[in-house]
Amino acid sequence: MRETVKREEIDLVVSANILPSLMANLLKVPIVFDYLDHLEESAAIYYPDSAFGKLVKSGVGMMTRYNLRKADSVITVTEELKGFLKGIGVEEVAVIPNGVDTGLLRSIPGEEAKRGLGLEGDLLGYVGSLEHWVDLETVVEALPSLDVKLLVVGPGLFTDYGDMIRRMAEDLDVADKIVFTGAVKYSELGRYISAMDIGLNPLKKMKKNDITIGGKVFNYLSCGRPVLSSRMTSLVRVLGDELVYYDDKESFIEGVEEILRRPREERRHREVAERFDWRAIATEYENVLRRIA
């Protein structure tokens, strides 16, 4: 790292992880920590309900707090995360939200997208990793009560969460209602989202989900699709009535039925996404980097 900083005449380092960030603190250049997620909880979730998971959470928490306090500035995505950072003694914090490339993620006609994927009928869709911070359990439990199919786009990372969801679907006799695609290229993502009638943001009630906002919500909106999401503090504050929220299986079913009854509002959803386009967000990000450098 030192050799690279010297050779390339680097003026500032952006760090965004745990161990590499710890080492970056030894460099004699300004550091901006890009804190997108509640890292200690994110690291521990790969070891659910285990003593080792608690140990990981504690160790990552100590290292992350050290990295955050040593940084010259921290960029984070919500006011709630900013409050957490201020509470652990971080003084210089900029809030820049997650966003989307609205130039790449555009809607195509839904029926055309469905035909291209060999699908038909009303379609719920999930885009993202298959890991234990996601709550696809509630979605699968609701499927016997709904005349819909579920499209799951994304890979498992380090655990068997995807296999668990498949077994659950088989036990509930709804496996034929679910299509798993695995990972797809980002350039193809718009076609998959366009096939969906509702984009899902199903999350377990935990701090990392409650005080952050992931990119998938903006991906759905960019393709003009309505979003049904677990009720999370940051999401409700930032996007309010632009989304429909649920708290349990019953309200999930009600939310699906409510959205499917509504007329399509692709233009309105797209306009929300355009407020969070990366091009505008990148300017804010650049301003922070220039000021710290």
NORCOR-V291167 format. One record per residue. SS is DSSP state (H for helix, E for strand, - for the rest). OMEGA is omega in degrees with one decimal (NA if undefined). D_CENTER is the distance of its C-alpha to the mean C-alpha in Angstrom with 1 decimal. Layout:
# NORCOR-V291167
[[SS:OMEGA:D_CENTER] [SS:OMEGA:D_CENTER]]
This chain:
# NORCOR-V291167
[[-:-179.5:30.0] [H:-179.5:33.1] [H:-179.0:34.8] [H:178.9:32.0] [H:-179.0:31.7] [H:-175.8:35.5] [H:-175.7:35.9] [H:-179.7:33.3] [-:-178.0:34.1] [-:-177.0:30.5] [-:-174.3:30.4] [E:177.5:27.0] [E:171.8:24.3] [E:178.1:20.6] [E:-174.8:19.3] [-:-175.7:15.8] [-:-172.6:16.6] [-:-177.5:19.1] [H:177.2:22.4] [H:178.9:22.6] [H:177.6:22.0] [H:179.0:24.8] [H:-178.9:27.1] [H:179.1:26.2] [-:-179.6:27.6] [-:-178.7:31.0] [-:-178.8:31.0] [-:174.7:33.1] [-:176.2:30.6] [E:-179.9:28.2] [E:169.2:24.8] [E:178.9:21.6] [E:179.7:18.7] [E:-172.0:15.2] [E:-174.5:13.5] [-:-167.9:9.7] [-:176.2:9.3] [-:-163.5:12.1] [H:-176.2:13.5] [H:179.2:16.3] [H:178.0:14.5] [H:-179.6:12.0] [H:-175.8:15.2] [H:-174.1:17.1] [H:176.9:14.9] [H:179.6:16.2] [H:-170.7:19.6] [-:173.9:19.3] [-:-179.5:22.4] [-:176.4:24.4] [H:179.4:26.5] [H:177.4:25.1] [H:177.6:21.5] [H:178.3:23.2] [H:177.8:24.9] [H:-179.1:21.8] [H:-179.6:20.1] [H:-178.8:23.4] [H:178.9:23.9] [H:179.3:20.5] [H:179.8:20.7] [H:-179.3:24.1] [H:-177.8:23.3] [H:178.7:20.2] [H:176.9:22.2] [H:179.3:25.0] [H:-177.8:22.9] [H:-178.4:21.5] [H:-179.7:25.0] [H:-176.0:26.6] [-:176.0:24.4] [-:175.1:26.1] [E:175.5:23.0] [E:173.2:19.4] [E:177.7:16.7] [E:-165.9:13.7] [-:-179.9:11.3] [-:175.8:12.8] [H:178.8:16.3] [H:175.7:15.6] [H:175.9:14.5] [H:178.0:17.6] [H:176.1:19.7] [H:-178.0:18.8] [H:177.6:19.7] [H:-178.3:22.9] [H:177.8:23.7] [-:172.1:23.9] [-:176.2:26.1] [-:-172.7:24.0] [-:-174.6:25.9] [-:-176.9:24.5] [E:173.8:20.9] [E:178.6:19.4] [E:176.9:16.5] [-:-171.5:14.8] [-:168.6:11.7] [-:-178.4:8.8] [-:-171.9:10.2] [E:172.4:11.3] [-:-177.1:14.5] [-:175.2:16.4] [-:179.1:19.3] [-:-176.8:17.7] [-:-179.9:15.7] [-:-179.5:18.6] [-:163.5:19.9] [-:-178.0:22.8] [-:-173.5:24.9] [H:-178.2:23.3] [H:176.7:26.5] [H:179.4:26.8] [H:179.3:23.3] [H:179.7:24.1] [H:-179.5:27.5] [H:179.5:26.1] [H:-179.7:24.0] [-:-177.6:26.9] [-:176.0:25.3] [-:179.8:26.8] [-:179.0:26.5] [-:-171.0:23.7] [E:168.5:20.4] [E:-178.5:17.2] [E:174.5:14.2] [E:175.4:11.0] [E:177.1:9.0] [-:-180.0:7.2] [-:174.8:8.8] [E:-178.5:11.6] [-:-166.8:11.8] [-:174.0:13.2] [-:179.0:10.4] [E:-180.0:9.8] [-:173.6:12.7] [H:176.8:14.1] [H:179.9:17.4] [H:179.7:17.8] [H:-178.4:17.1] [H:178.4:19.7] [H:-178.6:22.1] [H:-173.4:22.1] [H:178.5:22.9] [-:-177.5:26.7] [-:-174.7:27.0] [-:176.8:25.4] [-:-177.2:26.9] [-:168.6:23.7] [E:-178.4:22.1] [E:175.8:18.5] [E:-178.6:17.0] [E:-175.1:14.5] [E:178.0:13.2] [-:-176.3:12.0] [-:161.6:13.8] [E:-179.6:14.3] [-:-173.2:14.2] [-:-175.9:16.9] [-:-178.3:17.7] [-:-175.8:19.3] [H:179.4:16.7] [H:178.2:16.9] [H:178.1:20.7] [H:179.5:20.7] [H:176.9:19.0] [H:178.9:21.7] [H:178.4:24.4] [H:178.7:23.4] [H:177.9:23.5] [H:179.9:26.9] [H:-179.7:28.2] [-:178.3:27.4] [-:176.9:28.9] [-:-178.2:26.0] [H:-179.7:25.2] [H:178.6:26.7] [H:-173.9:24.2] [E:174.9:21.2] [E:175.9:20.6] [E:-178.4:18.5] [E:-168.1:18.2] [E:-179.4:16.7] [-:173.4:15.1] [-:178.0:16.1] [-:179.6:16.7] [H:-179.6:14.5] [H:179.6:17.8] [H:-169.8:18.1] [H:-179.0:14.7] [H:-180.0:16.3] [H:179.7:19.0] [H:179.9:16.9] [H:179.5:15.0] [H:177.6:18.4] [-:-176.3:19.8] [-:171.3:17.7] [-:177.4:19.3] [E:172.8:16.3] [E:-176.1:12.5] [E:173.8:11.1] [E:-173.8:8.2] [-:-173.8:10.1] [E:174.4:9.5] [-:-179.9:12.4] [-:177.9:14.1] [-:-171.8:13.7] [H:-176.6:13.6] [H:178.2:10.4] [H:-173.3:8.6] [H:-173.3:11.4] [-:175.5:11.5] [-:173.8:8.2] [-:179.9:6.1] [-:-175.9:2.6] [-:-172.0:4.5] [H:179.0:5.2] [H:-179.9:7.3] [H:175.8:9.2] [H:178.4:9.7] [H:-176.9:11.4] [H:-179.9:13.3] [H:177.3:14.5] [-:174.9:16.1] [-:-176.0:17.7] [-:175.4:16.2] [E:-175.1:16.1] [E:172.0:13.1] [E:-171.5:13.7] [E:164.0:11.5] [E:-178.7:12.3] [-:-179.3:14.0] [-:-171.0:12.2] [H:-176.3:14.3] [H:179.6:12.2] [H:-178.3:11.1] [H:-178.9:14.7] [H:-174.2:16.1] [H:-172.7:14.4] [H:172.2:14.4] [H:-175.0:17.1] [H:176.8:18.9] [H:177.7:16.9] [-:169.7:14.9] [E:-174.0:16.6] [E:174.7:15.8] [E:-177.8:17.1] [-:-178.1:18.2] [-:-176.9:19.8] [H:-176.9:21.1] [H:-179.6:23.7] [H:172.9:21.6] [H:178.8:19.1] [H:178.4:22.2] [H:-179.6:23.5] [H:177.9:20.3] [H:-177.6:20.5] [H:178.1:24.2] [H:-177.8:23.9] [H:-178.0:21.5] [H:177.0:23.7] [H:-173.9:26.8] [-:168.5:25.6] [-:179.3:26.7] [-:179.0:24.1] [-:-175.3:22.9] [H:-177.0:21.2] [H:-179.6:22.6] [H:179.3:21.3] [H:179.5:17.7] [H:-179.5:18.1] [H:175.7:19.6] [H:-179.7:16.7] [H:-177.5:14.5] [H:175.9:17.5] [-:-177.3:17.4] [-:179.8:14.2] [E:-178.0:15.5] [H:-176.6:15.1] [H:177.5:18.9] [H:-178.7:19.3] [H:-179.6:16.7] [H:178.3:18.3] [H:177.0:21.6] [H:-178.9:20.4] [H:-179.9:19.1] [H:-179.0:22.4] [H:177.9:24.3] [H:-177.8:23.0] [H:179.8:23.8] [H:-179.0:27.2] [H:-177.9:28.1] [H:179.4:27.4] [-:NA:29.1]]
